[in-house]
Amino acid sequence: MEFSKSREYDEEAEILKVLGHPVRLKIAAGLCARECNVKNIWECLGLPQATVSQHLALLKNKGVITGKREGTEVHYSVTNASVQKIIKALG
């Protein structure tokens, strides 16, 4: 194994930090499988809507997920290739 002197891992480190919480990891893994709105997420996880919304906001702010508005709903998905690779590696 070689160590890269020029390769920075800043983005990956930030992603790993935000995915370090079990709820956020569950949300990201679920959103890798399919696009979903906040109601479906909190119903599946059995958590309060406010809790899920806080986690979604953090994931979105860190670039882990994106939201697409469809009428009154926002549908979330993982579009970050690094996140998809990390989730796949964990599976």
N, C-alpha and C positions, 0 to 999 in steps of 0.2 A: 504494500500500500504506500502510496506517495502522498505527501502533504503539499497542497498548493499554496504558494506564497502570494499569488496574485488573486485568487478566487475569494471573493467576499461572500459571506453567508448571512448577511444582515437581514435580508428579506425572509429567508427560511427560519432564522432565529425568532423573528417577530411572529411569524405564523405559528411556530411551535409554542411560543409563550401564550398566544391567544387560544390555541387548541388545548392547552394544559388543564383546562377546567372540564370535568366530565360532561357537563350539560352542553357546553359549546362543542365538544368533540362529537357528542351524539347528534347535535343539530347539523354539524358539517357533514357527518357520515350519511345522515338521512337525505340531506340536500344534494349529495353527490349522486345518490340513487335516483332522485326525482325532484322536480320543482314543487314547491309547496307554499301555502300561505300561512300566516301566523296562527290562525285558528286551528288548522290541521296539525301544526307542530305542537301547540300546547295541549291539544286533546290527546295526541299520540304519547307525549311525554308525561301527561298527568300533572303538569305544573301550572301555576297561575299565569294568566296572560301577561301580566306586568313583568314577571320574571323572565319569560321567554322573550318579550320585547326588548328588555335590557340586554340580554345576551345577543339577540339579533343585531341590535344597534352597534355593539362592540365588534362583532364579526364583520359587519358592513364597513365600519370605520377603518378597520385594519385591512380591508381589501380581500377578506376571505370569501365573502358572499356578495352577490349583487341582488338588487330588488327591481322588479319590473312591474309597474302599475298597470292593472287591468280593471278599469272601472273604479270601484271603491276598494278593491283589494290590491295588495302587493304580493307578488309571487317571488319567492326567494330561490336562488340556485347558487351552486358553486361553479364559478367560471374560471377561477384561478388554477392553472395547471399544476403549480407546486402543491397546492392543497389537495388536489385530486390524487397526485402521486403519493402524498403522505398517507391519506386515507386508504388508498389501495394497498400500500405497504403494511398497514396495520391489520388489514382484513385477512 
